[in-house]
Amino acid sequence: MVDFEKAAINALENTFLACVYGCFFHLKYSIYRRIQANGLATLYQQDRDLALELMMLPCLAFVHEIDVIDCFNILMHEYPQSGKTVAKYFEDNYIGKQLPNCSRRNHLFLSECGTCIKE
């Protein structure tokens, strides 16, 4: 188990030829750092609804990997505007940025070993 540093994940997978799982604490912490970087820390502490919505993002780690994108899209349907920048960061870095052809670029979260739930 490691934090979500792509270089560390690649090195461990190449060296040990095994799945490397990300740490849930580091996933949540990276989202909180993004909340701070976007100037939302005070709003996050004061607005319980926004805090709940933002903390739903790391919970996608407990959704079956084939359902993560659909669940993310459901969350985004009524996501508060103030949290959209954090959600976009999460999508781009953990789920994979959606490309014009509706495919997704490389991602950390939906890799072969990305979520906690497997078939």
C-alpha positions as CSV (number, residue, x, y, z in Angstrom):
1,M,0.0,0.0,0.0
2,V,1.4,3.4,-1.0
3,D,0.2,7.0,-1.5
4,F,-0.8,7.9,-5.0
5,E,2.6,8.9,-6.4
6,K,2.6,7.5,-9.9
7,A,6.4,7.0,-10.0
8,A,6.3,4.9,-6.8
9,I,3.4,2.8,-8.0
10,N,5.1,2.1,-11.4
11,A,8.4,1.2,-9.7
12,L,6.8,-1.2,-7.2
13,E,4.6,-2.8,-9.9
14,N,7.6,-3.3,-12.2
15,T,9.9,-4.6,-9.5
16,F,7.5,-6.9,-7.7
17,L,5.1,-7.7,-10.6
18,A,2.2,-7.4,-8.3
19,C,-0.8,-5.1,-7.6
20,V,0.0,-2.0,-5.6
21,Y,-2.9,-0.5,-3.7
22,G,-3.3,3.1,-2.8
23,C,-3.8,4.2,0.8
24,F,-7.3,5.5,1.6
25,F,-5.8,8.1,4.1
26,H,-3.6,9.5,1.4
27,L,-6.5,9.7,-1.0
28,K,-8.6,11.6,1.4
29,Y,-5.7,13.8,2.4
30,S,-4.9,14.7,-1.3
31,I,-8.5,15.8,-1.7
32,Y,-8.3,17.9,1.5
33,R,-5.1,19.5,0.2
34,R,-6.9,20.4,-3.0
35,I,-9.8,21.9,-0.9
36,Q,-7.2,24.1,0.8
37,A,-5.4,25.0,-2.4
38,N,-8.7,26.1,-3.9
39,G,-9.4,28.4,-0.9
40,L,-12.4,26.2,0.2
41,A,-11.1,25.2,3.7
42,T,-13.3,27.7,5.6
43,L,-16.4,26.9,3.5
44,Y,-15.6,23.2,3.9
45,Q,-15.6,23.6,7.7
46,Q,-18.7,25.7,7.8
47,D,-20.9,24.0,5.2
48,R,-21.8,20.5,6.2
49,D,-23.5,19.7,2.9
50,L,-20.4,20.8,0.9
51,A,-18.2,18.8,3.2
52,L,-20.3,15.7,2.7
53,E,-20.3,16.0,-1.1
54,L,-16.5,16.5,-1.2
55,M,-15.9,13.5,1.1
56,M,-18.0,11.3,-1.2
57,L,-15.2,11.4,-3.8
58,P,-12.8,9.2,-1.9
59,C,-15.6,6.8,-1.1
60,L,-15.6,5.8,-4.7
61,A,-12.7,3.6,-3.7
62,F,-15.4,1.3,-2.2
63,V,-17.5,1.1,-5.4
64,H,-16.9,-1.8,-7.7
65,E,-14.3,-0.7,-10.3
66,I,-16.7,-1.2,-13.3
67,D,-19.2,1.2,-11.6
68,V,-16.9,4.0,-10.5
69,I,-17.4,6.2,-13.6
70,D,-21.2,5.9,-13.5
71,C,-21.2,6.6,-9.7
72,F,-18.9,9.6,-10.3
73,N,-21.2,10.9,-12.9
74,I,-24.2,10.5,-10.6
75,L,-22.4,12.5,-7.9
76,M,-21.6,15.2,-10.4
77,H,-25.2,15.6,-11.6
78,E,-26.2,17.7,-8.5
79,Y,-22.7,18.6,-7.2
80,P,-22.5,22.1,-5.6
81,Q,-20.7,24.6,-7.9
82,S,-18.3,25.5,-5.1
83,G,-16.9,22.0,-5.1
84,K,-16.6,21.5,-8.9
85,T,-12.9,22.4,-9.0
86,V,-12.1,19.7,-6.4
87,A,-14.2,17.2,-8.3
88,K,-12.5,18.1,-11.6
89,Y,-9.1,17.5,-9.9
90,F,-10.3,14.2,-8.6
91,E,-11.6,13.2,-12.0
92,D,-8.5,14.2,-13.9
93,N,-6.0,12.6,-11.5
94,Y,-7.8,9.5,-10.1
95,I,-10.5,8.5,-12.5
96,G,-8.9,9.8,-15.7
97,K,-9.6,13.0,-17.6
98,Q,-12.4,12.4,-20.1
99,L,-11.2,12.9,-23.7
100,P,-13.3,14.3,-26.6
101,N,-13.9,10.8,-27.9
102,C,-15.5,9.8,-24.4
103,S,-12.5,7.6,-23.5
104,R,-10.4,8.5,-20.5
105,R,-6.7,9.1,-20.3
106,N,-4.4,7.2,-17.9
107,H,-5.5,7.3,-14.3
108,L,-4.4,6.2,-10.9
109,F,-7.6,5.1,-9.4
110,L,-9.1,2.8,-12.0
111,S,-6.0,0.9,-12.7
112,E,-6.1,-2.9,-12.5
113,C,-5.6,-2.6,-8.7
114,G,-7.2,0.7,-8.1
115,T,-10.4,0.1,-6.1
116,C,-11.1,-2.0,-3.0
117,I,-13.8,-4.0,-4.7
118,K,-13.0,-6.6,-7.4
119,E,-15.0,-9.1,-9.3
